[in-house]
């Protein structure tokens, strides 16, 4: 299995799921409009802050089977809301924070 395809699948499934849900809601009320599609696409951003660990698209490291992606962090139990970057080795499926703590604080607002 190509891990690159699997890594991008989560974000694609989320996007398509929102579009399909909006389409089904539109079918119940009649013809879909451009506004219906725009509203469905905007829902991902609207609810992103409510979903912990929602992934963004991965950035592959050229010449390797490694990638880095950003995921959301929801504020909870002494933890601030924001994002964290995760490094993945697609061959071994190993993962770890992409940056050491001091560097991460400097890079991530």
C-alpha positions as CSV (number, residue, x, y, z in Angstrom):
1,X,0.0,0.0,0.0
2,X,1.3,3.4,-0.9
3,X,1.5,5.3,2.4
4,X,1.4,8.7,0.6
5,X,-2.1,7.9,-0.7
6,X,-3.3,6.7,2.8
7,X,-1.9,9.9,4.4
8,X,-3.8,12.2,2.1
9,X,-6.9,10.0,2.3
10,X,-8.1,11.4,5.7
11,X,-8.2,15.0,4.6
12,X,-9.9,14.0,1.3
13,X,-12.5,11.9,3.1
14,X,-13.3,14.7,5.5
15,X,-13.7,17.2,2.6
16,X,-15.8,14.8,0.5
17,X,-17.9,13.8,3.5
18,X,-18.8,17.4,4.0
19,X,-19.6,17.9,0.4
20,X,-21.7,14.7,0.2
21,X,-23.6,15.6,3.4
22,X,-24.4,19.0,1.9
23,X,-25.5,17.4,-1.3
24,X,-27.8,15.0,0.4
25,X,-29.3,17.9,2.4
26,X,-29.7,19.8,-0.9
27,X,-31.4,16.9,-2.6
28,X,-34.0,16.8,0.1
29,X,-34.9,20.5,-0.6
30,X,-34.4,20.5,-4.4
31,X,-31.6,21.5,-6.7
32,X,-28.1,22.2,-5.4
33,X,-26.7,25.7,-5.9
34,X,-23.2,27.2,-5.9
35,X,-24.0,28.6,-2.5
36,X,-24.7,25.1,-1.2
37,X,-21.3,23.9,-2.4
38,X,-19.6,27.0,-1.0
39,X,-21.3,26.5,2.4
40,X,-20.3,22.8,2.5
41,X,-16.6,23.6,1.7
42,X,-16.6,26.3,4.5
43,X,-17.9,23.9,7.1
44,X,-14.4,22.3,7.3
45,X,-12.8,25.5,8.5
46,X,-15.8,26.3,10.7
47,X,-15.6,23.1,12.7
48,X,-11.8,22.5,12.5
49,X,-11.2,24.1,15.9
50,X,-13.6,21.7,17.5
51,X,-11.8,18.5,16.2
52,X,-8.7,17.4,18.0
53,X,-5.9,16.1,15.8
54,X,-7.6,17.0,12.5
55,X,-4.9,16.6,9.9
56,X,-3.8,19.0,7.2
57,X,-2.3,17.8,3.9
58,X,1.1,16.2,4.3
59,X,4.4,17.7,3.0
60,X,6.6,14.9,1.7
61,X,10.3,15.2,2.2
62,X,11.9,14.9,-1.2
63,X,13.9,11.7,-1.8
64,X,12.5,9.9,1.2
65,X,9.5,8.0,2.4
66,X,9.0,10.6,5.2
67,X,6.5,13.3,5.5
68,X,5.4,16.0,7.9
69,X,1.9,17.1,8.6
70,X,0.2,19.7,10.8
71,X,-2.7,18.7,13.0
72,X,-5.0,20.7,15.2
73,X,-4.9,20.7,19.0
74,X,-8.1,21.6,20.9
75,X,-7.7,23.5,24.1
76,X,-8.3,21.2,27.1
77,X,-7.0,20.5,30.6
78,X,-4.2,23.1,30.7
79,X,-3.3,22.7,27.0
80,X,-3.6,25.7,24.7
81,X,-5.4,25.4,21.3
82,X,-3.2,25.5,18.3
83,X,-1.3,23.1,16.0
84,X,1.5,20.6,16.2
85,X,3.6,19.1,13.5
86,X,4.1,15.4,13.2
87,X,6.9,13.6,11.4
88,X,6.0,10.2,9.8
89,X,8.2,7.4,8.4
90,X,5.9,5.8,5.8
91,X,8.1,2.6,5.7
92,X,8.0,1.8,9.4
93,X,4.9,3.8,10.3
94,X,6.9,5.5,13.1
95,X,5.8,8.9,14.2
96,X,7.1,11.6,16.5
97,X,6.9,15.4,16.9
98,X,8.6,17.0,13.9
99,X,10.4,19.6,16.0
100,X,12.1,19.7,19.4
101,X,10.3,21.8,22.0
102,X,12.4,25.0,21.8
103,X,12.3,25.1,18.0
104,X,8.6,24.2,18.0
105,X,7.8,27.2,20.2
106,X,9.7,29.5,17.9
107,X,8.1,28.1,14.7
108,X,4.5,27.7,15.8
109,X,2.7,30.8,17.0
